[in-house]
Amino acid sequence: MAETGASLWADRTFLREVQYQTDVNLAARQSIYAYQHPQVNLMSQVLDLAGLADHEVVADIGCGNGLYLAELARRGHAGPVLGVDMSPGMLRTARQRAGGVGRTGPALLAADATALPLRDAATDLTLAMHMLYHIPEPGRAIAELRRVTRLGGRVLVGLNGDDHLQEMRAVVTAALASIGHGPWPRVDALVDLDQGETLMRSIFTSVTRHDFVGKLLLPGPEPVVEYVRSMSEAKYVAAPELLIPAVTDRLPGRCDAVFEVTTHSGCLICA
Protein backbone atom coordinates (compact mmCIF):
# COMPACT_ATOMS: atom_id res chain seq x y z
CA MET A 1 0.00 0.00 0.00
CA ALA A 2 1.15 3.52 -0.75
CA GLU A 3 0.00 4.69 2.66
CA THR A 4 -0.47 3.00 6.01
CA GLY A 5 -1.55 3.90 9.50
CA ALA A 6 -3.38 7.09 10.39
CA SER A 7 -2.41 8.81 7.13
CA LEU A 8 -4.59 6.36 5.21
CA TRP A 9 -7.65 7.53 7.13
CA ALA A 10 -6.97 11.12 6.05
CA ASP A 11 -6.38 10.22 2.40
CA ARG A 12 -9.25 11.70 0.37
CA THR A 13 -9.02 9.16 -2.45
CA PHE A 14 -9.04 6.19 -0.06
CA LEU A 15 -11.97 7.60 1.89
CA ARG A 16 -14.06 8.54 -1.14
CA GLU A 17 -13.35 5.55 -3.39
CA VAL A 18 -12.63 2.68 -0.97
CA GLN A 19 -13.68 3.00 2.66
CA TYR A 20 -16.71 5.24 2.08
CA GLN A 21 -17.61 4.49 -1.53
CA THR A 22 -20.90 3.30 -0.03
CA ASP A 23 -22.06 3.30 3.56
CA VAL A 24 -21.59 -0.47 4.04
CA ASN A 25 -18.38 -0.19 6.09
CA LEU A 26 -19.62 2.72 8.18
CA ALA A 27 -22.97 1.02 8.82
CA ALA A 28 -21.15 -2.12 10.02
CA ARG A 29 -19.23 -0.06 12.57
CA GLN A 30 -22.31 1.88 13.63
CA SER A 31 -24.18 -1.37 14.26
CA ILE A 32 -21.85 -2.37 17.09
CA TYR A 33 -23.42 0.34 19.27
CA ALA A 34 -26.56 -1.77 19.57
CA TYR A 35 -24.57 -3.47 22.37
CA GLN A 36 -23.82 -0.22 24.25
CA HIS A 37 -24.68 0.07 27.96
CA PRO A 38 -26.08 2.41 28.93
CA GLN A 39 -27.59 3.06 25.53
CA VAL A 40 -26.55 6.47 24.18
CA ASN A 41 -28.51 7.94 21.29
CA LEU A 42 -25.68 10.24 20.32
CA MET A 43 -27.60 12.01 17.55
CA SER A 44 -30.45 12.84 19.90
CA GLN A 45 -28.22 13.96 22.75
CA VAL A 46 -26.08 16.16 20.51
CA LEU A 47 -29.10 17.86 18.98
CA ASP A 48 -30.60 18.32 22.45
CA LEU A 49 -27.42 20.20 23.34
CA ALA A 50 -27.82 22.33 20.22
CA GLY A 51 -31.08 23.73 21.61
CA LEU A 52 -32.70 24.17 18.21
CA ALA A 53 -36.11 25.68 17.62
CA ASP A 54 -37.32 24.63 14.17
CA HIS A 55 -36.32 27.46 11.85
CA GLU A 56 -32.50 27.58 11.97
CA VAL A 57 -30.21 26.98 9.02
CA VAL A 58 -28.28 23.80 9.84
CA ALA A 59 -25.27 22.43 7.95
CA ASP A 60 -23.90 18.96 8.68
CA ILE A 61 -20.31 18.90 7.40
CA GLY A 62 -19.08 15.35 6.85
CA CYS A 63 -22.67 14.12 7.11
CA GLY A 64 -21.77 10.55 6.11
CA ASN A 65 -24.82 8.32 5.75
CA GLY A 66 -27.12 10.92 7.26
CA LEU A 67 -27.78 9.90 10.87
CA TYR A 68 -27.91 13.50 12.12
CA LEU A 69 -29.96 14.60 9.12
CA ALA A 70 -32.40 11.78 9.90
CA GLU A 71 -32.65 12.87 13.54
CA LEU A 72 -33.44 16.41 12.39
CA ALA A 73 -36.17 14.96 10.16
CA ARG A 74 -37.54 12.91 13.07
CA ARG A 75 -37.78 16.09 15.13
CA GLY A 76 -39.65 17.89 12.34
CA HIS A 77 -37.00 20.56 11.84
CA ALA A 78 -38.46 22.98 9.29
CA GLY A 79 -35.49 25.27 8.63
CA PRO A 80 -33.10 24.78 5.70
CA VAL A 81 -30.73 21.83 6.13
CA LEU A 82 -27.54 21.14 4.19
CA GLY A 83 -25.53 17.92 4.23
CA VAL A 84 -21.95 18.04 2.96
CA ASP A 85 -19.70 15.05 2.36
CA MET A 86 -16.89 14.30 -0.06
CA SER A 87 -18.35 10.87 -0.88
CA PRO A 88 -21.22 10.82 -3.40
CA GLY A 89 -22.00 7.28 -2.23
CA MET A 90 -22.57 8.49 1.30
CA LEU A 91 -24.77 11.32 0.07
CA ARG A 92 -26.99 8.87 -1.81
CA THR A 93 -27.67 7.00 1.43
CA ALA A 94 -28.12 10.26 3.36
CA ARG A 95 -30.81 11.39 0.91
CA GLN A 96 -32.74 8.14 1.38
CA ARG A 97 -32.46 8.35 5.15
CA ALA A 98 -33.31 12.03 5.64
CA GLY A 99 -35.60 12.94 2.75
CA GLY A 100 -38.17 14.57 5.03
CA VAL A 101 -36.01 17.14 6.81
CA GLY A 102 -36.69 20.83 6.19
CA ARG A 103 -39.51 22.13 4.03
CA THR A 104 -38.09 20.70 0.80
CA GLY A 105 -35.75 17.96 2.06
CA PRO A 106 -32.03 18.40 2.69
CA ALA A 107 -29.73 20.02 0.17
CA LEU A 108 -26.79 17.67 -0.33
CA LEU A 109 -23.41 18.72 -1.63
CA ALA A 110 -20.20 16.83 -2.41
CA ALA A 111 -17.39 19.07 -1.17
CA ASP A 112 -14.17 19.22 0.84
CA ALA A 113 -14.48 20.45 4.43
CA THR A 114 -11.35 22.58 4.03
CA ALA A 115 -12.91 24.59 1.15
CA LEU A 116 -16.65 24.77 1.72
CA PRO A 117 -18.58 26.35 -1.17
CA LEU A 118 -20.71 28.39 1.23
CA ARG A 119 -20.86 32.12 1.84
CA ASP A 120 -19.65 33.60 5.11
CA ALA A 121 -22.09 33.40 8.04
CA ALA A 122 -24.44 31.11 6.08
CA THR A 123 -25.54 28.86 8.95
CA ASP A 124 -26.98 29.11 12.44
CA LEU A 125 -25.69 25.69 13.49
CA THR A 126 -22.81 23.80 11.90
CA LEU A 127 -22.22 20.15 12.79
CA ALA A 128 -18.88 18.41 12.33
CA MET A 129 -19.47 15.02 13.89
CA HIS A 130 -16.66 12.48 13.89
CA MET A 131 -15.01 13.84 10.78
CA LEU A 132 -12.07 16.08 11.78
CA TYR A 133 -9.77 13.06 12.11
CA HIS A 134 -10.26 12.38 8.39
CA ILE A 135 -8.64 15.71 7.46
CA PRO A 136 -4.85 16.09 7.15
CA GLU A 137 -5.13 19.80 8.04
CA PRO A 138 -7.87 19.94 10.69
CA GLY A 139 -7.08 23.58 11.45
CA ARG A 140 -8.17 24.55 7.94
CA ALA A 141 -11.46 22.72 8.37
CA ILE A 142 -12.08 24.36 11.75
CA ALA A 143 -11.47 27.79 10.20
CA GLU A 144 -14.06 26.94 7.54
CA LEU A 145 -16.56 25.82 10.17
CA ARG A 146 -16.19 29.16 11.89
CA ARG A 147 -16.34 31.14 8.64
CA VAL A 148 -19.67 29.69 7.48
CA THR A 149 -21.33 30.03 10.91
CA ARG A 150 -22.96 33.35 11.72
CA LEU A 151 -21.94 35.47 14.67
CA GLY A 152 -23.97 34.16 17.59
CA GLY A 153 -24.36 30.75 15.98
CA ARG A 154 -22.70 27.57 17.14
CA VAL A 155 -20.39 24.85 15.84
CA LEU A 156 -20.78 21.36 17.31
CA VAL A 157 -17.83 19.01 16.90
CA GLY A 158 -17.91 15.30 17.73
CA LEU A 159 -14.74 13.32 18.47
CA ASN A 160 -13.61 10.21 20.35
CA GLY A 161 -11.69 10.02 23.60
CA ASP A 162 -8.23 8.47 23.67
CA ASP A 163 -9.63 5.39 25.42
CA HIS A 164 -12.47 4.78 22.94
CA LEU A 165 -12.61 1.06 22.02
CA GLN A 166 -9.26 0.52 23.73
CA GLU A 167 -9.91 -3.14 24.58
CA MET A 168 -10.85 -3.96 21.00
CA ARG A 169 -7.80 -2.10 19.68
CA ALA A 170 -5.60 -4.14 22.03
CA VAL A 171 -7.05 -7.44 20.78
CA VAL A 172 -6.63 -6.51 17.11
CA THR A 173 -3.12 -5.16 17.65
CA ALA A 174 -2.12 -8.43 19.37
CA ALA A 175 -3.70 -10.43 16.55
CA LEU A 176 -1.80 -8.42 13.95
CA ALA A 177 1.47 -8.91 15.83
CA SER A 178 0.87 -12.67 15.85
CA ILE A 179 0.75 -12.73 12.04
CA GLY A 180 3.76 -10.45 11.64
CA HIS A 181 1.98 -7.14 11.08
CA GLY A 182 2.32 -3.76 12.73
CA PRO A 183 -0.26 -2.19 15.06
CA TRP A 184 -3.79 -1.48 13.88
CA PRO A 185 -4.12 2.20 12.89
CA ARG A 186 -6.64 4.20 14.89
CA VAL A 187 -9.21 5.85 12.66
CA ASP A 188 -9.21 8.86 14.99
CA ALA A 189 -5.46 9.00 15.60
CA LEU A 190 -4.98 12.43 13.99
CA VAL A 191 -7.41 14.27 16.31
CA ASP A 192 -8.93 12.86 19.47
CA LEU A 193 -11.32 14.62 21.85
CA ASP A 194 -8.61 16.23 23.99
CA GLN A 195 -6.67 17.45 20.96
CA GLY A 196 -9.86 18.70 19.33
CA GLU A 197 -10.78 20.67 22.41
CA THR A 198 -7.38 22.37 22.36
CA LEU A 199 -7.76 23.21 18.67
CA MET A 200 -11.26 24.60 19.10
CA ARG A 201 -10.23 26.74 22.08
CA SER A 202 -7.51 28.31 19.92
CA ILE A 203 -10.16 29.59 17.49
CA PHE A 204 -13.45 30.00 19.37
CA THR A 205 -14.20 32.26 22.35
CA SER A 206 -16.37 29.70 24.11
CA VAL A 207 -15.99 25.91 24.08
CA THR A 208 -18.14 23.63 26.25
CA ARG A 209 -17.30 19.94 26.40
CA HIS A 210 -19.71 17.06 26.99
CA ASP A 211 -18.42 13.48 27.39
CA PHE A 212 -20.43 10.31 26.76
CA VAL A 213 -18.83 7.23 28.33
CA GLY A 214 -20.17 3.70 28.36
CA LYS A 215 -19.43 0.07 27.57
CA LEU A 216 -20.08 -2.30 24.71
CA LEU A 217 -21.16 -5.66 26.12
CA LEU A 218 -20.38 -7.90 23.16
CA PRO A 219 -21.98 -11.36 23.52
CA GLY A 220 -19.68 -13.22 21.14
CA PRO A 221 -17.11 -12.78 18.39
CA GLU A 222 -19.48 -11.80 15.57
CA PRO A 223 -19.74 -8.04 16.33
CA VAL A 224 -15.95 -7.77 16.61
CA VAL A 225 -15.42 -9.75 13.41
CA GLU A 226 -17.84 -7.55 11.48
CA TYR A 227 -16.18 -4.43 12.85
CA VAL A 228 -12.71 -5.64 11.81
CA ARG A 229 -13.94 -6.64 8.36
CA SER A 230 -15.37 -3.14 7.88
CA MET A 231 -11.86 -1.68 8.15
CA SER A 232 -10.45 -1.66 4.65
CA GLU A 233 -6.91 -2.28 5.89
CA ALA A 234 -7.95 -5.82 6.82
CA LYS A 235 -7.47 -6.99 3.24
CA TYR A 236 -4.03 -5.38 2.96
CA VAL A 237 -2.26 -7.20 5.77
CA ALA A 238 0.36 -9.74 4.76
CA ALA A 239 -1.93 -12.70 5.49
CA PRO A 240 -5.52 -11.40 5.54
CA GLU A 241 -7.02 -14.88 5.79
CA LEU A 242 -5.24 -15.29 9.16
CA LEU A 243 -6.42 -12.04 10.71
CA ILE A 244 -9.97 -12.99 11.74
CA PRO A 245 -8.94 -16.30 13.38
CA ALA A 246 -6.15 -14.47 15.19
CA VAL A 247 -8.67 -11.93 16.48
CA THR A 248 -11.25 -14.49 17.62
CA ASP A 249 -8.56 -16.54 19.38
CA ARG A 250 -7.91 -13.53 21.64
CA LEU A 251 -11.52 -12.87 22.63
CA PRO A 252 -13.07 -14.26 25.83
CA GLY A 253 -13.15 -18.02 25.27
CA ARG A 254 -16.33 -19.24 26.96
CA CYS A 255 -19.45 -19.42 24.83
CA ASP A 256 -21.29 -17.23 27.37
CA ALA A 257 -18.42 -14.79 27.89
CA VAL A 258 -19.09 -11.10 27.33
CA PHE A 259 -16.35 -8.89 25.93
CA GLU A 260 -16.49 -5.46 27.58
CA VAL A 261 -15.23 -2.58 25.45
CA THR A 262 -15.00 1.07 26.54
CA THR A 263 -16.88 3.67 24.52
CA HIS A 264 -15.97 7.33 24.94
CA SER A 265 -17.12 10.04 22.59
CA GLY A 266 -17.72 13.71 23.18
CA CYS A 267 -19.27 16.86 21.81
CA LEU A 268 -17.66 20.30 21.80
CA ILE A 269 -20.09 23.23 21.62
CA CYS A 270 -18.22 26.17 20.17
CA ALA A 271 -19.30 29.80 19.88
C-alpha positions as CSV (number, residue, x, y, z in Angstrom):
1,M,0.0,0.0,0.0
2,A,1.2,3.5,-0.7
3,E,0.0,4.7,2.7
4,T,-0.5,3.0,6.0
5,G,-1.6,3.9,9.5
6,A,-3.4,7.1,10.4
7,S,-2.4,8.8,7.1
8,L,-4.6,6.4,5.2
9,W,-7.7,7.5,7.1
10,A,-7.0,11.1,6.1
11,D,-6.4,10.2,2.4
12,R,-9.2,11.7,0.4
13,T,-9.0,9.2,-2.5
14,F,-9.0,6.2,-0.1
15,L,-12.0,7.6,1.9
16,R,-14.1,8.5,-1.1
17,E,-13.4,5.6,-3.4
18,V,-12.6,2.7,-1.0
19,Q,-13.7,3.0,2.7
20,Y,-16.7,5.2,2.1
21,Q,-17.6,4.5,-1.5
22,T,-20.9,3.3,0.0
23,D,-22.1,3.3,3.6
24,V,-21.6,-0.5,4.0
25,N,-18.4,-0.2,6.1
26,L,-19.6,2.7,8.2
27,A,-23.0,1.0,8.8
28,A,-21.1,-2.1,10.0
29,R,-19.2,-0.1,12.6
30,Q,-22.3,1.9,13.6
31,S,-24.2,-1.4,14.3
32,I,-21.9,-2.4,17.1
33,Y,-23.4,0.3,19.3
34,A,-26.6,-1.8,19.6
35,Y,-24.6,-3.5,22.4
36,Q,-23.8,-0.2,24.2
37,H,-24.7,0.1,28.0
38,P,-26.1,2.4,28.9
39,Q,-27.6,3.1,25.5
40,V,-26.6,6.5,24.2
41,N,-28.5,7.9,21.3
42,L,-25.7,10.2,20.3
43,M,-27.6,12.0,17.5
44,S,-30.4,12.8,19.9
45,Q,-28.2,14.0,22.8
46,V,-26.1,16.2,20.5
47,L,-29.1,17.9,19.0
48,D,-30.6,18.3,22.4
49,L,-27.4,20.2,23.3
50,A,-27.8,22.3,20.2
51,G,-31.1,23.7,21.6
52,L,-32.7,24.2,18.2
53,A,-36.1,25.7,17.6
54,D,-37.3,24.6,14.2
55,H,-36.3,27.5,11.9
56,E,-32.5,27.6,12.0
57,V,-30.2,27.0,9.0
58,V,-28.3,23.8,9.8
59,A,-25.3,22.4,8.0
60,D,-23.9,19.0,8.7
61,I,-20.3,18.9,7.4
62,G,-19.1,15.4,6.8
63,C,-22.7,14.1,7.1
64,G,-21.8,10.5,6.1
65,N,-24.8,8.3,5.8
66,G,-27.1,10.9,7.3
67,L,-27.8,9.9,10.9
68,Y,-27.9,13.5,12.1
69,L,-30.0,14.6,9.1
70,A,-32.4,11.8,9.9
71,E,-32.6,12.9,13.5
72,L,-33.4,16.4,12.4
73,A,-36.2,15.0,10.2
74,R,-37.5,12.9,13.1
75,R,-37.8,16.1,15.1
76,G,-39.7,17.9,12.3
77,H,-37.0,20.6,11.8
78,A,-38.5,23.0,9.3
79,G,-35.5,25.3,8.6
80,P,-33.1,24.8,5.7
81,V,-30.7,21.8,6.1
82,L,-27.5,21.1,4.2
83,G,-25.5,17.9,4.2
84,V,-21.9,18.0,3.0
85,D,-19.7,15.0,2.4
86,M,-16.9,14.3,-0.1
87,S,-18.4,10.9,-0.9
88,P,-21.2,10.8,-3.4
89,G,-22.0,7.3,-2.2
90,M,-22.6,8.5,1.3
91,L,-24.8,11.3,0.1
92,R,-27.0,8.9,-1.8
93,T,-27.7,7.0,1.4
94,A,-28.1,10.3,3.4
95,R,-30.8,11.4,0.9
96,Q,-32.7,8.1,1.4
97,R,-32.5,8.4,5.1
98,A,-33.3,12.0,5.6
99,G,-35.6,12.9,2.8
100,G,-38.2,14.6,5.0
101,V,-36.0,17.1,6.8
102,G,-36.7,20.8,6.2
103,R,-39.5,22.1,4.0
104,T,-38.1,20.7,0.8
105,G,-35.8,18.0,2.1
106,P,-32.0,18.4,2.7
107,A,-29.7,20.0,0.2
108,L,-26.8,17.7,-0.3
109,L,-23.4,18.7,-1.6
110,A,-20.2,16.8,-2.4
111,A,-17.4,19.1,-1.2
112,D,-14.2,19.2,0.8
113,A,-14.5,20.4,4.4
114,T,-11.4,22.6,4.0
115,A,-12.9,24.6,1.2
116,L,-16.7,24.8,1.7
117,P,-18.6,26.4,-1.2
118,L,-20.7,28.4,1.2
119,R,-20.9,32.1,1.8
120,D,-19.6,33.6,5.1
121,A,-22.1,33.4,8.0
122,A,-24.4,31.1,6.1
123,T,-25.5,28.9,9.0
124,D,-27.0,29.1,12.4
125,L,-25.7,25.7,13.5
126,T,-22.8,23.8,11.9
127,L,-22.2,20.2,12.8
128,A,-18.9,18.4,12.3
129,M,-19.5,15.0,13.9
130,H,-16.7,12.5,13.9
131,M,-15.0,13.8,10.8
132,L,-12.1,16.1,11.8
133,Y,-9.8,13.1,12.1
134,H,-10.3,12.4,8.4
135,I,-8.6,15.7,7.5
136,P,-4.9,16.1,7.1
137,E,-5.1,19.8,8.0
138,P,-7.9,19.9,10.7
139,G,-7.1,23.6,11.5
140,R,-8.2,24.6,7.9
141,A,-11.5,22.7,8.4
142,I,-12.1,24.4,11.8
143,A,-11.5,27.8,10.2
144,E,-14.1,26.9,7.5
145,L,-16.6,25.8,10.2
146,R,-16.2,29.2,11.9
147,R,-16.3,31.1,8.6
148,V,-19.7,29.7,7.5
149,T,-21.3,30.0,10.9
150,R,-23.0,33.4,11.7
151,L,-21.9,35.5,14.7
152,G,-24.0,34.2,17.6
153,G,-24.4,30.8,16.0
154,R,-22.7,27.6,17.1
155,V,-20.4,24.9,15.8
156,L,-20.8,21.4,17.3
157,V,-17.8,19.0,16.9
158,G,-17.9,15.3,17.7
159,L,-14.7,13.3,18.5
160,N,-13.6,10.2,20.4
161,G,-11.7,10.0,23.6
162,D,-8.2,8.5,23.7
163,D,-9.6,5.4,25.4
164,H,-12.5,4.8,22.9
165,L,-12.6,1.1,22.0
166,Q,-9.3,0.5,23.7
167,E,-9.9,-3.1,24.6
168,M,-10.8,-4.0,21.0
169,R,-7.8,-2.1,19.7
170,A,-5.6,-4.1,22.0
171,V,-7.1,-7.4,20.8
172,V,-6.6,-6.5,17.1
173,T,-3.1,-5.2,17.6
174,A,-2.1,-8.4,19.4
175,A,-3.7,-10.4,16.5
176,L,-1.8,-8.4,13.9
177,A,1.5,-8.9,15.8
178,S,0.9,-12.7,15.8
179,I,0.8,-12.7,12.0
180,G,3.8,-10.5,11.6
181,H,2.0,-7.1,11.1
182,G,2.3,-3.8,12.7
183,P,-0.3,-2.2,15.1
184,W,-3.8,-1.5,13.9
185,P,-4.1,2.2,12.9
186,R,-6.6,4.2,14.9
187,V,-9.2,5.9,12.7
188,D,-9.2,8.9,15.0
189,A,-5.5,9.0,15.6
190,L,-5.0,12.4,14.0
191,V,-7.4,14.3,16.3
192,D,-8.9,12.9,19.5
193,L,-11.3,14.6,21.9
194,D,-8.6,16.2,24.0
195,Q,-6.7,17.5,21.0
196,G,-9.9,18.7,19.3
197,E,-10.8,20.7,22.4
198,T,-7.4,22.4,22.4
199,L,-7.8,23.2,18.7
200,M,-11.3,24.6,19.1
201,R,-10.2,26.7,22.1
202,S,-7.5,28.3,19.9
203,I,-10.2,29.6,17.5
204,F,-13.5,30.0,19.4
205,T,-14.2,32.3,22.3
206,S,-16.4,29.7,24.1
207,V,-16.0,25.9,24.1
208,T,-18.1,23.6,26.3
209,R,-17.3,19.9,26.4
210,H,-19.7,17.1,27.0
211,D,-18.4,13.5,27.4
212,F,-20.4,10.3,26.8
213,V,-18.8,7.2,28.3
214,G,-20.2,3.7,28.4
215,K,-19.4,0.1,27.6
216,L,-20.1,-2.3,24.7
217,L,-21.2,-5.7,26.1
218,L,-20.4,-7.9,23.2
219,P,-22.0,-11.4,23.5
220,G,-19.7,-13.2,21.1
221,P,-17.1,-12.8,18.4
222,E,-19.5,-11.8,15.6
223,P,-19.7,-8.0,16.3
224,V,-15.9,-7.8,16.6
225,V,-15.4,-9.8,13.4
226,E,-17.8,-7.6,11.5
227,Y,-16.2,-4.4,12.8
228,V,-12.7,-5.6,11.8
229,R,-13.9,-6.6,8.4
230,S,-15.4,-3.1,7.9
231,M,-11.9,-1.7,8.2
232,S,-10.4,-1.7,4.6
233,E,-6.9,-2.3,5.9
234,A,-8.0,-5.8,6.8
235,K,-7.5,-7.0,3.2
236,Y,-4.0,-5.4,3.0
237,V,-2.3,-7.2,5.8
238,A,0.4,-9.7,4.8
239,A,-1.9,-12.7,5.5
240,P,-5.5,-11.4,5.5
241,E,-7.0,-14.9,5.8
242,L,-5.2,-15.3,9.2
243,L,-6.4,-12.0,10.7
244,I,-10.0,-13.0,11.7
245,P,-8.9,-16.3,13.4
246,A,-6.1,-14.5,15.2
247,V,-8.7,-11.9,16.5
248,T,-11.3,-14.5,17.6
249,D,-8.6,-16.5,19.4
250,R,-7.9,-13.5,21.6
251,L,-11.5,-12.9,22.6
252,P,-13.1,-14.3,25.8
253,G,-13.1,-18.0,25.3
254,R,-16.3,-19.2,27.0
255,C,-19.5,-19.4,24.8
256,D,-21.3,-17.2,27.4
257,A,-18.4,-14.8,27.9
258,V,-19.1,-11.1,27.3
259,F,-16.3,-8.9,25.9
260,E,-16.5,-5.5,27.6
261,V,-15.2,-2.6,25.5
262,T,-15.0,1.1,26.5
263,T,-16.9,3.7,24.5
264,H,-16.0,7.3,24.9
265,S,-17.1,10.0,22.6
266,G,-17.7,13.7,23.2
267,C,-19.3,16.9,21.8
268,L,-17.7,20.3,21.8
269,I,-20.1,23.2,21.6
270,C,-18.2,26.2,20.2
271,A,-19.3,29.8,19.9
